[in-house]
Amino acid sequence: MAGGTYTSQNKVRPGVYINLVGEKKTVGSMGERGTVSVPLNLNWGQSKAVIAINAGDDLRSLLGYDLSAPEVLLVREAFKKAKTLLLYRLNEGTKATAVAGSLTLTAKFGGVRGNDITVAVKQNVDDEARFDVITFVAKEAVDSQTAANIAELKSNAFVSFGGTGALTLAAGVPLVGGSNGTVTNQDHTDYLAQIELKDFNTIALVSADLSLKSVYAAFARRLREEEGRKIQVVLANYPSADSEGVISVKNGVKLLDGTVLDAQKATVWVAAATAGAPMNKSLTYEAYEEAADADIRYTNSQTVEALQAGEFLFTVSGGRVIVEQDINTFTGYSPEKGKAFSKNRVIRVLDGIANDFKHIFESFYIGKVDNNADGRSLFRNECLKYLNNLQSLNAIQNFDAQADLSVAAGEDTDSIIIEAHIQPVDSVEKVYMKVTVK
């Protein structure tokens, strides 16, 4: 479905074109938030594919480790805030292999985790003609099956079995030769091509590569302005993006266990927290869970300078590591797009309205409802219910149903034009107090 912004009513493709400026069960409900996507270089797992992982899913079979393992640290950080992680393994690597008699063993995925796999072939205690074939990962049994010969074996989540003929006893055959391989910028390009087809709220790029940051920023800009997909990307130290679709993380945190997450790695938590934040909440002064300190502390003047440049940073306050201010990189203020567009809470409201209006229209109205006064009235009523709901949640304020929303016929017979005047609610972040002493 086409989308994006418009200057004049000259669009060709059926779709929803929305400009954001400073001013039964209802289908007009708010879309779910909480989906973050991260491309990573990992030791195990399916490569070159977007995998949806929800909190509580079994990570060991998917990524080779439990959630507590340091090898999946950034996955764990994502789930501190996100409901769903769309993970993309950038690297492919080489699969570990081994031979036990006529039995060939091949790790299911490439990567160094395959070198932690061993397979034992033991005599079955109840039937001497059969064997127990046990797969271990880091000395922990993850699969056991009984077979009379190689043909009866079935591949499991970690090993593929091959060969023909009889099984022979083996105390524990280690798989070797697994490697992670390297990641190129083309792998990131391939990822963006795949993730564009998915529904998500934010992307985190864990990289210092300036050219990649530029690619991801351009990707966000294109989806927002040309495709009508109101998403955000989170990059490290890239305030020059000057876009409400790009969040630039200036520093990182030190966790209680001593682990240091620099700005690049902290993008994952920021992207997850941004994805998971509802429309009526700001992340300003939000605490980073299990953080003991910022990895780099800044003076007051440095903090002010960073905020003015559109940088998202962590500071220490009251013994907690907190988000100083929930902002994006937009600093090019204009009469039509003022400073409010630099606030991520405001952007969540505006993006939510744009995404949800688009969803309502595509799912329930496009090609199904007449473009006459009755049809336009039906659509306006759905939009009205939606906006009234936002106002009840304190996401917007001062909304006048009669004056602030209109749905009219467009210039073409198959088009409509919506005008909505919205005032997002921001959070109280500054208190100016005057105390008079009598």
ABEGO torsion letter per residue (X at the ends): XBBEBBABBABABBEBBBBBBAXXBBAABBBBBGBBBBBBBBABEBBGBBBBBBBGBBAAAAAGBBAABAAAAAAAAAAAABABBBBBBABAEBBBBBBBEABBBBBABBEAAAAABBBBBBBBAABAABBBBBBBBGGBBABBBBBABAAABBBBAABBBBEBEBBBBBAEBBBBGBBAEBBBAAAAAAAAAAAAABBBABBBBBBABAAAAAAAAAAAAAAAAAAGBBBBBBBBGBAAAGBAABBBBABBBBBAAGBBBBAAAAAAAAAAAAAABBAABBABGBBBBGBABBABBBBAAAAAAAAAAGBBBBBBBGGBBBBABBBBABABBBAABBAAAABAAAAAAAAAAAAAAAAAAAAAABGABBBBAAAAAAAAAAAAAAAAAAAAAGABBGBBAAAABBBBBBABAABBBBBBBBBBBBBBABBBBBBBBX
